[in-house]
């Protein structure tokens, strides 16, 4: 009798071990996902599901490939929820504040909520980032030398407190945004804004800058009420927790850590919105968030873990809309470090990299090969650019030529989140093939940022986002020598190259599109020749909607205007 | 007794000081700059320096700690770096959820734990005792995120009878409380059983049986009181743990509690928020320990005699 018990018990125990083994991965998945979104501020959807064996890995990849194809098929959902009045939007990270400029301009968690409450002068088209649509500005015009933009301001716009939006409010908001530390990178070329007359405001620039209007789509440049902001400051009210703007939805309540409730603003300048109530719920666990969508607890989900994607795609009640993100993951080779100052060694590293393999092994196939630092959908993207192809033999030859026939050892850093650490491990393996021993350190995010900013590394794997759809936003800060040997996450490769300076400067100043495109292509080639940065991959930006909601479109800038959505079928 | 309580309360002061110092050291001496994390990768060096001054992180280690301590003693624990809200606003907004979850989990574990434990002890080595022992062993070994996910799949996805997430209604807490209580219930069952068995074998129980007392009286009046001592300790410890936030359960069921708040504060290097929330939880745990010790006195007169010395 006792023996039977023992056998029975051991069977139960061993099956438990198996279960807990499976479960272990899923918790890791969720916590990693959160880390990523907190630090980066955007929800980069990449694959987290660990594959247990080679065979299964292949299956997952096929699933992912299908997933990518299927995702492309649904771009705009069709509403079937007629008669409903409340839309529940789930985001995996709660914003820290709803004050425009209170967070970094790249913080998508802020953006998702703020775009409902505030309005900017212009907005990006939901389908094409490079196309601008009027919002609070009806039109805009550059002066002859391109150093001033005059905006014609929409009339009859009201703030949520019922007061009228004036040109003074617009000028005040812009000047406030220009002066904020969080906007230092975006507002660099802006000087000040001034009221011209009752309907016009001029934005003066320090130098001519074509894409400046695109920058104003960022909610950090949203129009706020001067009277309200000053009142908050005078009375010690936390503006970030009691937001007030001109947007389609007005603030009702913020339950710390749980949800933010908004309601339609009845005097909104855009007319009547389709959905009267909007609730943002914050569910940090991505799997729970996906289940909330499947079980009908919520209608819209921002921040889907790709482990859940195949299941959501198969679900007929759910539409998954994923588009290629405009930011990308890349290797930085610090040209001021002893070994990597030698271009041959940098080239050797570049020749070892097989991007598709990194995507398959490190991202479960969910990603796009990215050979140059400008991604699709961004002005300046060189469509036909291919770049250096994998060639391990040549890499070995270059190493020998540089005087290291037996290989080298370099220090390689990356954040610990699996969005980074898994692809970085594949890279590490690829380098080993040519005898390059990359000692990989997976670091806590804050520590990684500090090391990266202080150039305290030889090689790093990190991510850069594109705040507005123009190549200048990324390449100027990555390549210009004015940022070399300084601190901050600009020109981390410490490039001091006259040709690179010339290209980014000319492309920034030029107003001729064709000329700019040619300059950016040249820059991509120059980077490829010198192997300063080795772009690897881009991932997806996903929004998932219940089939009851219509009008939702995926977009790479994370702008989701709920005022465009409807519960009615089209 | 009063003297004892006052002594214990006074002892909290050095404990709190120690905790705050260790926390402050960890938060400031580990790499990562909150100013930089807030401003993002694009910020200039001047902007970061300004932000540091605004946050007060530009001061030296000792100066920073002394400043924090001076303010804290006067009741000002600062504002969160990120939300700019006074830290206790955030802590108190989250705490009710943690308290609901913790207390319901503990109540479940006490009811089932002690009840089943006694039942088993009375029927030692019977079939039911063996089966329950097997089940408790399995339950103790199960990680709670796994139980949580299984409950979600069954009750939220398949049966659609309970919500998978949120903390708005009482029924939101059914699955989280069950999940959080499973491990504790199993532990309580095992401890109650073994300590009950020990007591049942003791001389005074044999005496009670010999004088012909009813079995019910023996178990509940004579044995249980003595057997409960270690169980009360365990429950106290469990409650302390639970109030510290069952981070995993909170995360899985999207309950905005203390645990998720602390994790968030660590990630964003929000020192004032983390210190306030950890100190608050530490204070509560210490209080619960004290209450447990006082309860001993009521359960066991021998200990009461000790206290009065």
Interface residues (C-beta under 8 A of the other chain):
Chain A: X5 X8 X9 X12 X13 X16 X19 X20 X23 X24 X26 X27 X30 X31 X34 X35 X38 X39 X41 X96 X97 X102 X103 X104 X105 X106 X107 X181 X182 X184 X185 X186 X238 X240 X241 X255 X256 X257 X258 X281 X282 X283 X284 X285 X287 X288 X289 X291 X292 X294 X295 X296 X297 X444 X445 X446 X447 X449 X450 X451 X453 X464 X467 X477 X486 X487 X488 X489 X490
Chain B: X30 X31 X32 X33 X36 X37 X38 X39 X40 X41 X42 X43 X44 X45 X46 X47 X48 X50 X51 X82 X83 X84 X85 X89 X90 X93 X94 X130 X134 X137 X138 X141 X142 X143 X145 X146 X149 X152 X153 X156 X157 X160 X163 X164 X165 X166 X167 X168 X248 X251 X252 X253 X254 X256 X257 X260 X261 X264 X267 X268 X269
